Amino acid sequence: MGEYIPPIQDMRFTLEEVIDVYSLAEIPAFSAVGLDSLPDLLEEAGRFFTQVISPTNRTGDLQGSSLNDDGSVTTPDGFKQAYAQYVEAGWGAISFDPEYGGGGFPWLVGIAITEMLTAANMAMSLNPMLTQGSIHALHAHGDSDLKLKWLPKLITGEWAGTMNLTEPQAGSDVGALTAKAEIQEDGTYLITGQKIYITWGEHDLTENIIHLVLARTPGAPPGTRGISLFIVPKFLTEDDGATGDHNDVKCISIEHKLGINASPTCVLQFGDNGGATGYLVGEENSGMRYMFTMMNQARLAVGLEGLAVADRSFQQAFEYALERQQGRRHDTAKGQSVAIIEHPDVRRMLMTMKAYVEAMRCLMYLNAKTIDIALNHPDETERQRGQELTDLLTPLSKGWGTDLGNELTSLGIQVHGGMGFIEETGAAQHYRDIRIAAIYEGTNGIQAIDLVGRKLPMRDGNVVFELISEIENTVRELSDEGHDNIAKPLNAAVNDLKIASTWLLDNGAGSTDDGLAGATPYMRMFGTTVGGWLLAKSALTAHRNLIQGTENTAFMEAKITTTRFYVEQLLPQVHGLLPMVTSGADTLYNIDAENFR
Ligand SMILES: Cc1cc2nc3c(=O)[nH]c(=O)nc-3n(C[C@H](O)[C@H](O)[C@H](O)COP(=O)(O)OP(=O)(O)OC[C@H]3O[C@@H](n4cnc5c(N)ncnc54)[C@H](O)[C@@H]3O)c2cc1C
């Protein structure tokens, strides 16, 4: 089984030349951080994740985490040591506020580091991912005492965070949750109820676990308007961070799953003995609003799982295709077998993986940069534009990215033939692990509804149409610089995206069955077009580098060819998706539910 090799060259090209990470240094929050250390940082991180984290991936899958009789959870061999090294190296702290011990780097840099961690071991990466989500929520909405008490050890990774939304009757519909929170005389709250599917809800990697829990106070309004957010630590904690008694929260079971076996997915019982002590974050009944402010980061982080695991699957398929001898080509002598990478159909599969992975990397890095601008730019107009783009790109990163994660890891198996279906090769693990990413953090169906129902209608569609204009500008640049073979298919795709967007707006977008019926194909169409646009920008840059002279000639030429493959072989699906977006809901409802079978 191949080990993970961080694609530093493509990461750097995308960060530096396509997304222009260094322009973030103009934002005061990042001016002193030393962005010019980025290349060394990436190299160092790459070495760490390859040598320390990646070797735990297979053991984690085989052993899984296990629940003990006392409610504790034991992680697979090597996890504690690897995680301790991760904390010691400070990788999790890179993109957080220096006031609480963070490194102060942009989220864009944090996302590049997280890509490597996730590819090295997706199941383990979920622990820091949930911790980072907790940090974002507390940083944005906690008061200064609360931040001083909880943030520093979450930022170092000495403590882990969790997110507790889901209950048996409250999945996609978070507003249906019933966990209770009652205020005590000392101002703390007693939390009671059960949460299910809580990722890394219990484990042995950190000295404390800080659960962020959504619950209702007595008399709270129904639905999402009556939800409050609480900190419920596993161990009660003094202001100086010293841990004390076990809180009234217990893991009562962990799930048996298709993948991410090392990540314990827990049923947490709050208040078996009267109630767990919780601390209110911000104001009562604002919990859902607080969750929404950190949702973009969390959803991008899940989208990134699609990219990271697909890339690892691609690397492994590529290695296998170089080695496996099978069959001959039409132009080789009888009896002489070739490596399967010589067959056009295997090339097609590998190029599909490569092109989508590189397109996803562009999208997700751009998405991270827009988050940095939205949160930190000194100019209000720039912040607003950054926020609008973040809002638009996030469902694409999450929905399109994780759909592709599923498809590409399946292709990774296909390249292996029968060996892909055999667990020992490890190709199947990527396929099993990534399956969840299209489900949690809002299913991809919910992402598509968000895109059509909330994001497309922003400023009467103008946020979308401004992005479309930007794509059209790139089309013109491509034509001007002699790349009609890329410009024409990109132009055709963006025209269809325009037609689909207009049709959805004219047909009620997220408020009609007709609009909602087209949501998923629209998300696919949008993601595919934006991916093509960003690859086209990459090709333009690569071409300019070749004209000016570069040491990386082979890389730049490959980038142009990869873009051509994308626009010739992958982008045309947009034309088939258009009638899927615009055909309405008629055929979905013409058969009564009882007559489906
Ligand atoms: C391994 C794992 C880890 C998880 N980690 C966490 C965690 O750490 N914290 C946490 O709080 N939760 C977690 N979850 C829960 C996860 O977020 C939910 O499973 C997810 O939101 C979907 O909810 P559900 O399972 O109830 O499915 P349902 O909501 O029942 O959805 C079933 C199907 O119906 C569709 N659907 C539902 N409502 C609509 C609608 N309005 N319109 C169109 N389609 C709809 C969905 O898209 C889906 O296809 C985890 C789940 C798993 C399996």
The ligand as a MOL file (V3000), in Angstrom:
LIG
                    3D

  0  0  0     0  0            999 V3000
M  V30 BEGIN CTAB
M  V30 COUNTS 53 58 0 0 0
M  V30 BEGIN ATOM
M  V30 1 C -20.1190 9.1720 11.1920 0
M  V30 2 C -20.9890 10.3320 11.5350 0
M  V30 3 C -20.4510 11.3990 12.2370 0
M  V30 4 C -21.2630 12.4700 12.6180 0
M  V30 5 N -20.7440 13.4730 13.3970 0
M  V30 6 C -21.5970 14.3750 13.9700 0
M  V30 7 C -21.1350 15.2780 14.9810 0
M  V30 8 O -19.9520 15.3050 15.3390 0
M  V30 9 N -22.0370 16.1120 15.5600 0
M  V30 10 C -23.3530 16.1150 15.1970 0
M  V30 11 O -24.1200 16.8850 15.7640 0
M  V30 12 N -23.8180 15.2800 14.2270 0
M  V30 13 C -22.9780 14.4070 13.6170 0
M  V30 14 N -23.4410 13.5360 12.6590 0
M  V30 15 C -24.8220 13.6150 12.2380 0
M  V30 16 C -24.9780 14.0990 10.8070 0
M  V30 17 O -24.6970 15.4600 10.7370 0
M  V30 18 C -26.3980 13.7260 10.3470 0
M  V30 19 O -26.4080 12.3210 10.1580 0
M  V30 20 C -26.7940 14.4540 9.0810 0
M  V30 21 O -26.9930 15.8110 9.3440 0
M  V30 22 C -28.0790 13.8860 8.4700 0
M  V30 23 O -29.0960 13.7350 9.4310 0
M  V30 24 P -29.8630 12.3320 9.5340 0
M  V30 25 O -28.8460 11.2600 9.6520 0
M  V30 26 O -30.8840 12.4320 10.6080 0
M  V30 27 O -30.5590 12.1480 8.1330 0
M  V30 28 P -31.9830 12.7580 7.7280 0
M  V30 29 O -32.0850 14.1760 8.1390 0
M  V30 30 O -33.0430 11.8300 8.2030 0
M  V30 31 O -31.9050 12.6940 6.1450 0
M  V30 32 C -32.1990 11.5120 5.3770 0
M  V30 33 C -32.2500 11.8990 3.8940 0
M  V30 34 O -33.3100 12.8490 3.6910 0
M  V30 35 C -32.8060 14.0310 3.0840 0
M  V30 36 N -33.5030 15.1940 3.6500 0
M  V30 37 C -33.7550 15.4660 4.9460 0
M  V30 38 N -34.4010 16.6420 5.0540 0
M  V30 39 C -34.5440 17.1360 3.8130 0
M  V30 40 C -35.1050 18.3160 3.2570 0
M  V30 41 N -35.6350 19.2670 4.0300 0
M  V30 42 N -35.0960 18.4660 1.9230 0
M  V30 43 C -34.5350 17.5300 1.1200 0
M  V30 44 N -33.9710 16.3930 1.5830 0
M  V30 45 C -33.9860 16.1960 2.9110 0
M  V30 46 C -31.3210 14.0620 3.4180 0
M  V30 47 O -30.5820 14.7990 2.4560 0
M  V30 48 C -30.9750 12.5760 3.4020 0
M  V30 49 O -30.7090 12.1580 2.0920 0
M  V30 50 C -22.6300 12.4820 12.2350 0
M  V30 51 C -23.1490 11.4150 11.5000 0
M  V30 52 C -22.3700 10.3460 11.1830 0
M  V30 53 C -22.9930 9.1870 10.4520 0
M  V30 END ATOM
M  V30 BEGIN BOND
M  V30 1 1 1 2
M  V30 2 1 2 3
M  V30 3 2 2 52
M  V30 4 2 3 4
M  V30 5 1 4 5
M  V30 6 1 4 50
M  V30 7 2 5 6
M  V30 8 1 6 7
M  V30 9 1 6 13
M  V30 10 2 7 8
M  V30 11 1 7 9
M  V30 12 1 9 10
M  V30 13 2 10 11
M  V30 14 1 10 12
M  V30 15 2 12 13
M  V30 16 1 13 14
M  V30 17 1 14 15
M  V30 18 1 14 50
M  V30 19 1 15 16
M  V30 20 1 16 17
M  V30 21 1 16 18
M  V30 22 1 18 19
M  V30 23 1 18 20
M  V30 24 1 20 21
M  V30 25 1 20 22
M  V30 26 1 22 23
M  V30 27 1 23 24
M  V30 28 2 24 25
M  V30 29 1 24 26
M  V30 30 1 24 27
M  V30 31 1 27 28
M  V30 32 2 28 29
M  V30 33 1 28 30
M  V30 34 1 28 31
M  V30 35 1 31 32
M  V30 36 1 32 33
M  V30 37 1 33 34
M  V30 38 1 33 48
M  V30 39 1 34 35
M  V30 40 1 35 36
M  V30 41 1 35 46
M  V30 42 1 36 37
M  V30 43 1 36 45
M  V30 44 2 37 38
M  V30 45 1 38 39
M  V30 46 1 39 40
M  V30 47 2 39 45
M  V30 48 1 40 41
M  V30 49 2 40 42
M  V30 50 1 42 43
M  V30 51 2 43 44
M  V30 52 1 44 45
M  V30 53 1 46 47
M  V30 54 1 46 48
M  V30 55 1 48 49
M  V30 56 2 50 51
M  V30 57 1 51 52
M  V30 58 1 52 53
M  V30 END BOND
M  V30 END CTAB
M  END
